[in-house]
Amino acid sequence: MLPTIAALSADLIAGRTTSRALTEAALARIEDPKGEGGRAFIKVYRAQAIAAAEASDALRKAGVAQGPLAGIPISIKNLCDVAGETTLAGSKALDDAPPAKADAPVLQRLRRAGAVIVGSTNMSEFAFSGIGFNPHYGTPGNPADRQRVPGGSSSGAAVSVADGMAVAALGTDTGGSVRIPAALCGITGFKPTARRVPIDGVVPLSTSLDSIGPLAASVACCAIVDAVFANEPVDVPAPARLDALSVAVPKHFVLDDMDATVSKAFDRALKALSAKGVRIVEIDLPMLEELPAINAKGGFAASEAYAWHRELIARRGNVYDPLIAPRIQRGSQMTAADYIELLAKRADLQRRVAAITGNFDAVVMPTCPIVAPPLSEIATPEGFTAKNMLVLRNCTVGNFLDRCGTSIPCHEAGELPVGFMVMGERMSDRRTLAISRAVEQVLR
């Protein structure tokens, strides 16, 4: 089991360990030539991390109160501005950009909470893939099987936590980029309602969909980091009462094309929750089948990414990942009328789905319908596209509906990782975390 923030904080307070010891252990794993650190991280902040850890230890020794992440090693995603550094976003196309003038607000909040930032993690270029493949900086191997993809776009974030190179990680989620790698790597990830956390100072993919969330060892860990991101009081919600919960399982769209491992794990999870008194109700949500047609021209991701990238692609398109650039350029085909229609269809679908799901405490589904694909299966453009669409499919529902959601591991020992997603209503983040904590107790 991975260490939790609460357990490590207790050890620090009791003097059983030091921030320097935790940080050196994390850095040693990053720098291990036999490990994934060289592919999981694009930048490592060794000197700064050691200095921050020593400062945290000194403050603790002096009896000075510190933040909720005091002395805890944390990684940040490579699209997050760090003062004085060029923000690369997993690409080579930005390597001539001027350095950031200030830390992104979410990074400022992490530092203020006492976090020790160990490095900036690898990702799908410009966050535009659920696979986690990166031709520029390498692709981190999945902790469960190094010959499989880690999931993306927050690939290095998930591997950094699962491999003990960080206790928690900052990820972003536009169509599942926190929840997908968490699910495929066997850890926990939380996507907040987007508006709760500022995306300033973070290279955007889709300003309508982008959200910033944590990847960590447990739901409670995610709740702590999420509160820091949102600049809210850190108060981990107690687990909800299982026998008072009513959860919905959509029969349409999200249960299609499940592989045998995911199907078995999801069914087992539902039976375990039912045995604890959770009311499981299958519901009709046929309107979810409309999503592919609604997004047929590229959706918010292509249109809004193209608006940001068009000058950069014109200048440096030759160094983009050839699997990513065409997906961004699809946005050039969308008209203003197409975009306005997309906004209206999103609002309409949100209303129709909420009218049904609002009668339940949460909606549950597999985070991804398949386990992590082998690297060999995404080696061709056709293979990459097919697997990418599948791993993204279920998570994109929550982004389009502007919901919050948690991915919780639900596989057994010896199985490839599978994520169980708990999706709440818009702005029901604390309630969703409370439900997720209760679910986690059963699934773990």
C-alpha positions, -999 to +999 in steps of 0.1 A: +000+000+000+012+035-008+017+059+021-010+084+027-006+121+034-022+117+068+001+089+078+033+107+067+022+139+083+017+120+116+051+105+113+066+140+107+049+155+137+059+126+159+095+128+147+095+093+132+108+108+099+118+141+084+109+159+053+145+156+041+143+118+045+110+116+026+123+139-001+156+121-005+138+088-008+115+103-036+145+118-054+163+084-052+134+067-069+133+094-096+170+091-102+172+053-101+185+043-136+164+011-134+132+030-127+108+052-147+120+086-134+138+096-166+105+091-185+081+102-158+098+135-152+108+162-176+124+184-149+136+174-115+141+201-088+166+183-066+183+213-050+151+233-045+133+202-031+161+195-006+162+232+005+124+232+009+125+200+029+152+213+052+132+245+057+101+225+066+121+204+091+136+235+107+102+252+111+087+220+126+116+218+150+111+254+160+074+247+167+061+269+138+027+259+125+028+249+088+003+240+061-015+207+055+011+194+031+041+205+052+072+185+041+053+162+017+069+155-017+045+165-045+050+165-083+034+190-107+024+185-144+047+200-170+020+224-183+021+244-150+040+277-149+070+278-127+085+313-122+117+317-143+112+285-164+099+279-199+066+259-197+069+231-222+036+212-218+053+180-229+063+195-262+093+207-281+073+235-298+075+258-268+112+254-260+119+290-274+091+306-254+100+332-227+102+319-191+071+322-169+070+354-148+053+338-118+042+304-105+007+294-115-019+300-087-022+263-080+015+260-076+015+290-053-011+273-032+009+241-030+040+260-018+019+279+007+006+246+020+041+235+027+045+210-002+080+200-014+079+202-052+102+174-065+097+179-102+076+185-133+061+154-148+058+141-183+025+142-202+008+137-235+019+166-257-003+196-249-025+172-228-043+160-260-044+122-254-057+097-229-029+073-238+001+090-222+024+084-252+051+111-257+076+109-286+097+138-273+105+127-237+096+090-237+065+072-224+066+061-188+059+024-183+027+014-165+036+003-129+016-028-133+032-038-166+060-017-181+050-028-215+016-011-212+007+026-215+003+046-183-028+065-195-028+102-200-025+129-203-012+131-168+010+101-174+041+111-154+019+123-126+003+089-121+036+070-124+053+094-100+027+085-073+024+048-081+062+044-081+068+063-049+085+093-066+059+116-051+032+113-024+006+131-046+006+148-079-010+178-097-028+167-128-052+182-152-085+167-166-101+179-198-115+146-209-103+123-182-066+132-179-065+127-141-090+098-138-077+078-167-040+074-156-052+070-120-074+041-131-048+025-154-020+028-129-040+016-099-042+047-078-069+073-070-077+105-089-102+132-084-116+156-110-133+186-094-160+207-108-139+228-131-147+263-118-135+255-083-098+256-092-082+284-112-065+274-145-045+306-148-008+299-155-016+265-169-012+258-207-048+253-218-063+225-238-100+235-236-109+264-214-145+252-213-135+217-200-101+220-183-099+212-146-070+207-122-071+177-098-050+155-076-037+119-081-028+102-048-029+070-027-065+075-014-096+095-016-087+113+017-053+123+001-071+136-029-095+156-007-066+173+011-048+183-021-081+193-038-089+217-009-054+232-013-059+236-050-093+253-044-080+275-016-106+260+008-102+248+044-087+214+046-115+193+062-116+158+048-153+147+046-162+117+066-173+086+046-210+086+037-233+060+052-233+031+027-268+019+036-282+054+029-268+056-006-286+053-039-264+051-069-272+050-106-256+028-133-263+041-168-272+012-192-262+032-222-228+042-237-205+038-207-209+000-204-203-007-241-172-026-253-159-034-218-131-060-218-133-091-196-111-077-168-130-045-165-164-062-167-156-087-140-141-060-117-170-036-121-196-063-116-178-075-085-176-039-071-214-034-076-222-067-058-198-057-029-215-023-025-250-038-027-240-063+000-232-033+022-267-018+017-260+005-012-291+007-035-279+001-071-303+012-098-298+007-135-310+038-154-318+048-190-296+076-202-300+072-240-290+108-245-254+099-237-254+082-271-257+117-286-222+127-275-202+114-305-224+133-329-223+164-307-185+163-308-182+151-343-164+182-355-139+181-327-159+196-299-145+221-274-111+206-272-103+210-309-119+244-314-104+260-282-071+243-286-068+255-322-075+291-311-045+289-287-022+269-311-028+283-345+001+307-345+024+282-328+015+255-353+021+279-382+056+286-368+066+253-353+042+227-364+070+205-378+081+196-342+046+187-329+037+151-322+023+139-355-006+122-336-015+154-318-012+182-344-040+169-367-064+167-338-058+203-329-060+214-365-095+199-368-106+230-349-099+252-379-129+236-396-153+248-369-172+280-376-185+304-350-220+291-356-208+255-350-193+267-317-224+285-306-245+254-315-221+233-294-226+255-264-264+252-267-262+214-271-240+211-240-264+232-219-294+211-232-277+178-225-267+189-190-303+198-182-317+165-195-292+143-177-295+162-144-332+158-144-326+120-141-293+117-122-304+143-096-326+116-080-295+097-070-265+103-047-240+095-075-236+079-109-211+050-111-194+034-141-160+020-151-135+048-153-122+032-186-139+003-204-105-014-210-073-020-191-041-003-201-033-013-237+001-027-245+025-002-261+025-025-292-012-018-297-008+020-300+022+018-323+002+026-354-020+057-359-051+035-363-043+016-331-036+047-312-068+064-323-090+034-315-075+029-280-074+066-273-111+070-280-120+040-258-100+051-227-114+086-230-150+078-236-165+074-201-145+102-185-155+127-212-191+124-200-182+141-167-163+169-184-190+176-209-217+176-181-194+198-159-194+172-131-169+162-105-157+126-102-134+102-085-116+071-099-110+045-072-091+012-078-114-018-078-092-046-091-079-076-071-043-087-066-029-102-097-053-083-120-044-053-142-056-021-126-093-011-131-109+021-120-144+025-105-158+060-111-181+079-088-196+109-106-214+136-087-235+165-097-220+199-106-205+215-074-212+185-053-175+179-048-174+174-010-205+151-011-189+131-039-156+128-019-176+116+011-194+090-011-161+080-027-145+075+008-173+051+016-170+033-017-132+030-013-136+013+021-156-015+004-135-018-028-102-018-009 
